[in-house]
Amino acid sequence: MNTERFPAYRHYLTRILTSAVYDVAIESPLDLASNLSHRLGNKILLKREDLQPVFSFKLRGAYNKMAKLPENVLRKGVITASAGNHAQGVALAAQRLGCAATIVMPETTPKIKVDAVKARGGNVVLAGVSYNDAYDHAMQLVAQSGLTYIPPFDDPEVIAGQGTIGMEIVRQHAKPIHAVFLPIGGGGLAAGVAAFIKQVRPEIKVIGVQTSDSCAMKASVAAGERVALKDVGLFADGTAVKLVGEETFKMCRDLLDDIITVDTDAVCGALKDIFDDTRSICEPSGALALAGLKAYIAQHHLADETL
C-alpha cells in the first residue's frame, strides 16, 4: 500500500472501506469478455454495474451520502439534479431510507429514466437541456425549500461510494492489471476509483474516457483549472457535463494517468461489443470506457495484457 504518495487523499481509503453501499448495492461481477478478448488479443474484463438495482453504479454514491445524513435532515427531504442514473440512485436510496426526494432532470432526459425515477417515488422536475441547467434550477429550489442537496459527483461521500468499485476490482482480480478505464462526466467515479487503486495498487494505470464533444475534465486538466464548456454532446447523455466538480477536478488531475477522448462511432462500436459478449443492451455512457480501452490498445499496440 502506498498512501504516502497521495497523502491528501488518504482519508478516502477509510471512507471507502467504511462505506454503507452494501446496504443496497451488490458487489458486481468482474466478467471476462471472451469474444472481445480474443479479437483484441488482450484479456478484457467488464465490471458489471448494469446488474445493480438501478442498472448503474450511481446508487453507490447516492446511498452512501444519504445514509450518513442526520435523521432530522432526512425527514425534511432531499433534492438533486441529474441526467438520469444518479436520479434513480437518489430515488431508491430515499425509498429505502424513508424520506422524500425531489429530482431535477434536464428536459432532454430519456423518458425511460424519468419514468424509472417516478416509479421509485421521486418527484421529478424537468428544467434546462443539460446537467448544469438542471443544477441551477435545483439550487433555486434549495433556497426556497430548505431541502438538502445530494451532489451527483462533487462530494467526498459520493466519491467514496463510487470508489468501492476500485476496492472490488483489486479484490476480485489479484493478478496483474495493466489499466482500468472509467467514463467521466462530472468525475466522481474516476476520482473515487483512482483514489483507491493508486494508493493500494499504484502500478495499475487509471485512465478516464470522455466523448470528444463532452470533454470538460480533459479540457480542465489541460488548462490547470476548471473549464466550463459552452455546449456538450448529448449522445452519451449520462456524461454530458459542462463543468466538472472542484474536488473531482483536483483528484482526476492528481490521480489519473491519462484522459482520452473518443467519438460517437467508437461508442456505438463498444455498445455492439458489450451486447455480443453479454447480451445486455448498454446505454452510451456505459460503453464509453470500453470505447476508450479499444482506442488505447490500438494506440499503444498492447498484447497479452489484462484491462
C-alpha positions in Angstrom: 0.0 0.0 0.0 1.4 3.4 -1.0 -0.6 6.0 0.9 2.4 8.4 1.3 2.4 9.2 -2.4 -1.0 10.9 -2.2 -1.4 12.0 1.5 -4.2 14.5 0.6 -6.4 11.6 -0.4 -5.5 9.1 2.3 -8.9 9.7 4.0 -10.7 8.3 1.0 -9.3 4.8 1.8 -11.1 5.0 5.2 -14.3 6.4 3.6 -14.3 3.6 1.0 -13.6 0.8 3.4 -16.4 2.0 5.8 -18.9 2.8 3.0 -22.6 2.0 3.5 -23.2 1.0 -0.1 -23.7 -2.7 0.5 -27.0 -2.0 2.3 -28.5 -1.6 -1.1 -25.8 -2.4 -3.8 -24.3 -5.6 -4.8 -20.6 -6.4 -5.4 -20.9 -6.6 -9.1 -19.2 -9.3 -11.1 -15.9 -8.7 -13.0 -16.6 -10.7 -16.1 -14.4 -11.8 -18.9 -15.5 -10.5 -22.3 -14.3 -13.7 -24.1 -15.2 -12.7 -27.7 -13.7 -9.3 -27.4 -10.6 -10.5 -25.6 -9.9 -13.0 -28.4 -10.4 -10.3 -31.1 -8.2 -7.7 -29.3 -5.5 -10.1 -28.2 -5.8 -8.9 -24.6 -7.8 -10.1 -21.5 -10.8 -7.7 -21.3 -12.7 -7.6 -18.0 -16.1 -5.9 -17.7 -17.3 -4.5 -14.3 -21.0 -5.3 -14.5 -22.5 -2.3 -12.8 -25.5 -2.8 -15.1 -26.6 -5.5 -12.7 -27.1 -3.1 -9.8 -30.8 -2.4 -8.7 -30.8 0.8 -10.7 -28.7 -0.6 -13.5 -25.7 1.7 -12.9 -23.0 2.5 -10.3 -24.7 5.7 -9.3 -26.6 4.1 -6.5 -23.4 3.6 -4.5 -22.5 7.2 -4.1 -26.1 8.4 -3.6 -26.9 5.9 -0.9 -23.5 6.3 0.9 -24.1 10.1 1.1 -27.7 9.9 2.2 -27.2 7.0 4.7 -24.8 9.3 6.6 -27.1 12.3 6.9 -28.7 13.0 10.3 -32.3 11.8 10.7 -33.7 15.3 11.1 -32.2 16.2 7.7 -33.7 13.1 6.0 -37.1 13.9 7.5 -37.1 17.3 5.6 -36.3 15.5 2.4 -33.6 15.7 -0.2 -33.2 17.2 -3.7 -30.7 16.5 -6.5 -30.0 17.3 -10.2 -29.1 14.5 -12.5 -29.0 13.4 -16.1 -30.7 10.2 -15.1 -28.7 7.5 -13.2 -27.9 9.5 -10.1 -31.6 10.5 -10.0 -32.6 6.8 -9.9 -30.0 6.2 -7.2 -31.3 9.0 -5.0 -34.9 7.9 -5.5 -34.1 4.3 -4.5 -32.0 5.5 -1.6 -34.8 7.8 -0.4 -37.3 4.9 -0.7 -35.1 2.7 1.4 -34.3 5.4 4.0 -38.0 6.6 4.2 -37.5 10.2 3.0 -38.9 12.3 0.2 -36.8 13.1 -2.9 -37.2 15.8 -5.5 -35.2 15.1 -8.7 -34.5 17.9 -11.1 -33.7 16.4 -14.6 -32.8 18.1 -17.9 -35.7 18.2 -20.4 -33.5 16.1 -22.7 -33.5 13.1 -20.3 -34.8 9.9 -21.9 -38.4 9.1 -20.9 -37.3 5.7 -19.6 -35.1 7.3 -17.0 -37.8 9.8 -16.0 -40.3 7.0 -15.6 -37.9 5.0 -13.5 -37.4 7.8 -11.1 -41.2 8.3 -10.8 -41.6 4.6 -10.2 -39.4 4.8 -7.2 -41.3 7.6 -5.7 -39.2 10.6 -6.8 -40.9 13.9 -7.5 -39.5 14.8 -11.0 -39.0 18.4 -12.1 -37.7 19.0 -15.7 -35.5 22.0 -16.3 -33.0 23.0 -19.0 -31.1 20.9 -21.5 -28.0 19.8 -19.6 -27.0 18.7 -16.1 -25.7 22.2 -15.3 -29.0 23.8 -16.3 -30.8 21.3 -14.0 -28.3 22.0 -11.2 -29.0 25.8 -11.4 -32.7 25.2 -11.1 -32.2 22.7 -8.2 -30.2 25.4 -6.3 -33.1 27.8 -6.7 -35.4 25.2 -5.2 -32.9 24.5 -2.3 -33.0 28.2 -1.5 -36.8 28.2 -1.4 -37.4 24.9 0.3 -34.5 24.1 2.7 -34.1 20.6 1.2 -30.7 19.0 1.4 -28.9 18.8 -1.9 -27.3 15.4 -2.8 -24.5 16.1 -5.3 -24.1 13.6 -8.2 -20.3 13.7 -8.0 -18.6 16.5 -6.1 -18.9 15.3 -2.6 -16.4 13.1 -0.5 -19.1 10.6 0.5 -20.4 10.3 -3.0 -16.9 9.9 -4.4 -16.1 7.3 -1.7 -19.3 5.4 -2.6 -18.2 5.2 -6.2 -14.7 4.3 -5.1 -15.9 1.0 -3.7 -15.8 -0.2 -7.3 -12.0 0.2 -7.2 -11.9 -1.8 -4.0 -13.8 -4.6 -5.6 -11.7 -4.7 -8.7 -8.4 -5.2 -6.8 -10.1 -7.8 -4.6 -11.7 -9.7 -7.5 -8.5 -9.8 -9.6 -5.3 -10.1 -7.6 -3.2 -10.8 -10.7 -1.6 -8.0 -12.7 -3.8 -5.5 -14.3 -2.3 -3.1 -16.9 -5.0 -0.4 -16.8 -8.6 0.4 -15.6 -10.7 2.5 -17.8 -13.5 4.7 -16.5 -16.1 7.0 -18.1 -16.0 10.6 -16.9 -18.9 13.1 -16.7 -18.5 15.1 -13.5 -15.7 12.9 -12.4 -17.0 11.2 -9.2 -16.4 7.6 -10.4 -13.0 8.2 -11.8 -11.9 10.2 -8.7 -13.2 7.5 -6.3 -11.8 4.5 -8.1 -8.4 6.2 -8.7 -8.2 7.3 -5.0 -8.3 3.6 -4.0 -6.4 1.9 -6.8 -3.5 4.5 -6.9 -2.9 4.0 -3.2 -3.3 0.3 -3.0 -2.2 -0.9 -6.4 -0.2 2.1 -7.8 1.2 0.1 -10.7 -2.2 -0.1 -12.3 -2.9 2.7 -14.7 -6.2 4.5 -14.2 -7.5 6.1 -17.4 -10.5 8.3 -17.8 -12.6 8.4 -21.0 -14.8 11.1 -22.4 -16.6 11.8 -25.7 -14.8 14.4 -27.8 -17.9 16.7 -27.6 -18.3 16.4 -23.8 -14.7 16.5 -22.5 -14.9 19.1 -19.7 -12.5 17.1 -17.5 -9.8 16.7 -20.1 -10.0 20.4 -21.0 -9.8 21.4 -17.4 -6.8 19.2 -16.6 -5.1 20.5 -19.7 -5.8 24.1 -18.6 -4.8 23.5 -15.0 -8.2 24.8 -13.8 -11.9 24.0 -14.3 -13.1 24.9 -17.7 -16.8 25.4 -18.5 -17.9 24.1 -21.9 -20.4 26.2 -23.8 -22.1 23.2 -25.2 -21.9 19.4 -24.7 -22.9 16.5 -27.0 -25.9 14.6 -25.7 -25.4 11.1 -27.4 -23.8 9.9 -24.1 -26.3 11.9 -22.0 -25.1 10.4 -18.7 -21.7 12.1 -19.1 -23.0 15.4 -20.6 -21.5 17.8 -18.0 -20.4 21.3 -18.9 -18.4 22.0 -15.7 -16.8 19.3 -13.5 -16.6 19.4 -9.7 -14.0 21.2 -7.7 -12.9 18.1 -5.7 -13.2 15.7 -8.6 -11.1 18.0 -10.8 -8.3 18.1 -8.3 -8.5 14.3 -7.8 -8.6 13.5 -11.5 -5.7 15.9 -12.2 -3.6 14.3 -9.4 -4.5 10.7 -9.7 -5.4 9.8 -13.3 -2.6 8.6 -15.6 -4.4 9.9 -18.7 -7.8 11.1 -20.1 -8.6 10.1 -23.6 -11.5 11.0 -25.9 -13.5 9.0 -28.4 -16.1 9.9 -31.0 -19.7 8.7 -31.3 -18.8 5.9 -33.8 -16.4 4.4 -31.3 -19.1 4.4 -28.6 -21.5 2.7 -31.0 -18.9 0.0 -31.7 -18.4 -0.6 -28.0 -22.2 -0.9 -27.5 -22.2 -3.7 -30.0 -19.1 -5.4 -28.4 -20.9 -5.4 -25.0 -24.0 -6.9 -26.5 -22.1 -9.6 -28.3 -20.4 -10.7 -25.1 -23.1 -10.2 -22.5 -26.4 -9.9 -24.5 -27.0 -6.8 -22.4 -28.0 -3.5 -24.1 -25.9 -0.8 -22.6 -26.5 3.0 -22.7 -23.8 5.0 -24.5 -22.3 6.4 -21.3 -21.9 2.8 -20.1 -20.0 1.8 -23.2 -17.7 4.8 -23.1 -14.9 3.2 -21.1 -14.8 0.2 -23.4 -14.5 2.6 -26.4 -11.6 4.2 -24.7 -10.0 0.9 -23.9 -10.1 -0.2 -27.6 -8.6 3.1 -28.7 -5.8 2.7 -26.1 -5.0 -0.8 -27.2 -4.7 0.3 -30.8 -2.6 3.4 -29.9 -0.1 1.5 -27.7 -0.1 -1.8 -29.6 -0.9 -3.8 -26.5 -0.9 -7.6 -26.4 -1.5 -10.2 -23.7 -2.4 -7.6 -21.1 -5.3 -7.5 -18.7 -7.5 -4.4 -18.9 
